[in-house]
Amino acid sequence: MTAFIPASAWVEGPSTALATTPLSAGETCDLAIVGGGILGLRAALDAARRGLAVRVVDAALVGDKASGLNGGQVIAGFKYDPDWLIGHFGEKRGEALIQFGSTMPDAVYDLIDRELLKVPHERNGWIQAAHSEVAMHAVEQRAKQWIARGVPAKLLNAEEIARLTGARGYLGGWLDPRGGAIQPLAYTRELARVALEAGARIAENTRIARIAKENADWTLHTVDGRALRAKFVLVATNAYADGLVPGLARTLLPLHSFQIATVPLPSSALASILPEGQVVSDSRRIVTYYRRGPGGRLLLGGRGSTAEPTSARGWAHLEHALKRLFPVLKDVAIEKRWYGKVALTLDHLPHVYEPEPGLVIAAGCQGRGVGLMSALAPSLVDYFVSRDPESIPFPITPIRPIPFHAFRNVGISAAIAWYTLADMLEH
Ligand SMILES: Cc1cc2nc3c(=O)[nH]c(=O)nc-3n(C[C@H](O)[C@H](O)[C@H](O)COP(=O)(O)OP(=O)(O)OC[C@H]3O[C@@H](n4cnc5c(N)ncnc54)[C@H](O)[C@@H]3O)c2cc1C
């Protein structure tokens, strides 16, 4: 029996060739970046443009992890609504975070336009679909708060959401015009291309095993004994964090997000499914999300098992969800199945850490890293240059490992089961 190999729907298109270079012994730079996803590459671009010598080092190939695998939904804001942010962080930081969250999609689309990135994209809005009365109430509050702040968002009733999604079973939702869709693998590789053109150097297939402070500088040691010296380090490993920074991986719950893509759909089906091209996430605690993909395919994603899937059966729950939402697709074939890691935190907020001066870490995207990391990266570069913590919208917090993290897989499985049940029971 041949081994089952997951493959994403994004690998079909043309891929930007990248002039990456292996790390040679004894290299030095101003800023070393561990992780060549959206955060690392976007930071590399800005830092190189600001005259810093930048070295990006990734254990895999550019685009092989979350940044190149995700659903490509560009979403504004965090899990929390504006009023909550003010209540939790106070007026000044709360307002700064609201402003930052609101413009996260601009960070993606403005860059694509400005740098002429060859990235298929659309900006027709993000829909959050309410599956219950409770969720509908929350969605109404969210939409109201953003509308009060000048966002031309729209509340959707059951009829309107049925027309815009073509899906069954929603009580309503809201349409946020700030969001949209991109092709994430193209975006990640194009970010790498412009970062390289700006002068950054990128090494692939190079895992950093240890970071040590030596005199005023940092030395990054690879697993095969090479060393890179740097004045500053940005750790941009998000959900793929390993033991590199003590305690970091234990601040995160790395959940698997799974996705499926149908074969190209006939125009009769496409006429009623997402006819205006929005991207959708539902209001469930365990989110299901979907959008149109390349060549008229429908892409749908959601939770996955904590274990590595070994056969197509690992995605069966998503096929059920697809047929429940779109009965018209009951016989449609699934062409691709793939998955990656999403970094959740206990407080559902992203975190910036600086355990020692000059070693900065950002992690915890809660599945919204496309916009979030694109917007956050320039502020981290500002911080390296200015050393002013006000450059960063989030407070710099201490690394606080989650208690009993060793039992996370048991906990995550139990939480998924519990939340799924709660989603089913909610009216
Ligand atoms: C299936 C899926 C669907 C998603 N859908 C969406 C979506 O629709 N919208 C959205 O906004 N977000 C989505 N997300 C989340 C989004 O993809 C991430 O938040 C974002 O890509 C994080 O970017 P990053 O640069 O921080 O990390 P990553 O892209 O994960 O990059 C981290 C890199 O660090 C490298 N690395 C780790 N350890 C080491 C080491 N020791 N040495 C060297 N390199 C190392 C890894 O190889 C990896 O390339 C999704 C995620 C997944 C997995």
The ligand as a Gaussian input file, in Angstrom:
#p B3LYP/6-31G(d) Opt

LIG

0 1
 C       -4.663000      24.790000       7.725000
 C       -4.531000      26.201000       8.201000
 C       -5.483000      27.146000       7.810000
 C       -5.350000      28.475000       8.229000
 N       -6.207000      29.400000       7.710000
 C       -5.986000      30.713000       7.971000
 C       -6.755000      31.701000       7.298000
 O       -7.613000      31.398000       6.466000
 N       -6.518000      32.997000       7.614000
 C       -5.548000      33.380000       8.505000
 O       -5.369000      34.572000       8.766000
 N       -4.762000      32.448000       9.108000
 C       -4.950000      31.142000       8.847000
 N       -4.151000      30.211000       9.420000
 C       -3.081000      30.664000      10.330000
 C       -1.893000      31.228000       9.546000
 O       -1.504000      30.351000       8.540000
 C       -0.726000      31.449000      10.508000
 O       -1.184000      32.220000      11.605000
 C        0.438000      32.185000       9.857000
 O        0.809000      31.560000       8.666000
 C        1.621000      32.229000      10.814000
 O        2.723000      32.736000      10.117000
 P        4.146000      32.682000      10.786000
 O        5.117000      33.296000       9.855000
 O        4.065000      33.276000      12.139000
 O        4.439000      31.133000      11.023000
 P        4.637000      29.893000      10.018000
 O        4.137000      30.168000       8.668000
 O        4.087000      28.715000      10.734000
 O        6.205000      29.768000       9.931000
 C        6.981000      29.300000      11.000000
 C        8.244000      28.732000      10.387000
 O        9.186000      28.467000      11.434000
 C        9.980000      27.387000      11.007000
 N       10.683000      26.839000      12.179000
 C       10.132000      26.324000      13.313000
 N       11.120000      25.960000      14.179000
 C       12.287000      26.251000      13.577000
 C       13.671000      26.118000      13.957000
 N       14.014000      25.604000      15.143000
 N       14.630000      26.506000      13.082000
 C       14.295000      27.048000      11.875000
 N       13.006000      27.198000      11.461000
 C       12.022000      26.827000      12.300000
 C        8.992000      26.427000      10.360000
 O        9.639000      25.543000       9.474000
 C        8.034000      27.398000       9.661000
 O        8.331000      27.552000       8.299000
 C       -4.272000      28.869000       9.070000
 C       -3.335000      27.905000       9.477000
 C       -3.451000      26.604000       9.046000
 C       -2.416000      25.610000       9.462000

